[in-house]
Amino acid sequence: MKHHYEVVIDADVRTVWKILDDIDSMKKWQPSLESITLKSGVAGQPGAVSEIVYDENGRKVTMTETITERRDLQFMALKFEAPMGDTVVVNHFEDIDGKQTRWKMYSNFTFKGLFKLIGIFFSGSIRRSNEGMLHNFKLLAETEQAQHAR
């Protein structure tokens, strides 16, 4: 299942990248995030492996995140592994005019086992969840940018 998202953020690319790269800010834009624990590697760098736990309406969802590639201010690719399936996420960041950033996210979710048969029913909820996180991130980055402009 492939999804594509795009959002223009009223914040410069350095502000966007700073927030994206800050583990502590993740809970601000991913409200169901319960914990993130580095298991190996250097946090935020290619090869880093972390365990991420989300609380989805009382149901714990645990994933393993691996950063596969990173080009500061431009690009980050990740792989998420979970019992339900694996996801590859590719993020592109484009400086529009020094004041705005275009974030393009591509995700490819592959279901495992029984979920291959019923996975189609999860497409809408996965899309809504990702769109919600992007919206939350946009608001956080724009607020951060506005605070620095004062």
N, C-alpha and C positions, 0 to 999 in steps of 0.2 A: 504494500500500500504506500503510494508516494503522495507527499503533500509539499506544497510550495507556499511560502508566506513572504510578504514584503511589507515593510513599514518604513516611513520616513520619520525620523526623530529630530525634533528641534533642539539638537545639541551637537557640538562638534565631535568628531570621531575620537579624539583623545578622551573626552568625558565618557563617551559610550564604552570605549575599551576599558577604561579604568573601572567602571562599574561591573562590566562583564567579567573582569579578571579578579574581582574581589569576592572571595568565598563568603565573607560575612554579609555582603549585600544580597546574596542569592535568596535568602528568606524574605526579603522585601518584595521581590518580584515573582517569587515562586511560593505562594502562600501555603501550599500543601507540603512543602519540603520540611521534613522533620530533622534530618541529620545528613551530613556529608563527612565521610572519614577517609582520609588519604591512606591507601594500603601500600602503595609503592611509587617510586619515582619522585619527581619534584612537582609540587602543586602547580597546576596551570600550564605545565610544559608537556611536549610530546612524550608519550610513554607513561605519563602519570596515570595511575589506576586508583579510583575511589569507589567506595560503597556509598550509594545514595539511597535514603529511605524517605518515601513519601507517605503521608497519611491521606488516603483517598476516601473520605467519608467513613472513617473508622476502620478501613481495610489497609493494612501495611503493604506497601509495594516496595520491594528492594531491587535495586539495579546495580550493576557494575558499570562504571563509566571509564572509558579509556580515551585520553586525548591522543588522536592519531597524527594531527598536523596543526601547525600554528604559524602564522605570519602576523606579527604584531600590527595592530590597527587595520588589518585587511581581511584576515581569514582564520577560521578555526574549524577543525573537523573532529568529530567525536563518534565513538561507538558506545551504545548502551546495550547491555545484555541483561535480560530478565527471564523468569520462567515462562512468561507469556509469549516472548519473542525478542528479537534483536532489532535495533534501530541504528542506522547511520545518519548522522546529522552534519550538514555542511552549512557553515555560516559565512556570508560575504558581507563586508562593511565597506561602503563607498562614501568618501567625503564629497558632499554635493557642492558646498560653497564656503567651507570653513565654519559654517554655522549649523549645518544640517548633515545628518548621516542617513544613508539608505542601508537598511539591514535586510538582506535576502537570506532566508533560511529554506533549505531543502532537506526533507527527511524521507527516509525509505525504511518502512517498518516491515519486517518479515516475521510472521507468526510461526509458532512452534506447536507441534503435537495437535491436540484437539482444537486449539485456538485457530488452526488453519481453516477449520470448517465454520467456526462462528465468528471469526475475526472481522468480517465485513460489518457486523453489527456494532463494532467498536470504533469504526472510522469517524463517525460524527463526534463522539466524545473525545477522541484523541485530537481531532482538529480544533474543537472548542477549547480544550485545555491549552494547546499550543498558542492559539490566538490570544487567549487570556493572559498567558505569560508574556507574550510580546507586548500586549497593551500595558501591562503592569510595568514592564521594563521601560517602555517609552515614557510613561508618566514619571518614573523614578529619575531617568536621565534628564528629562526636561526640567524637573524640579531642581536637580543638582546643578544644571547649567544656569538656571535663573538665580540660584543662591550665589553662585560665583560671579554673576554679572553685577551684583549689588555693590 
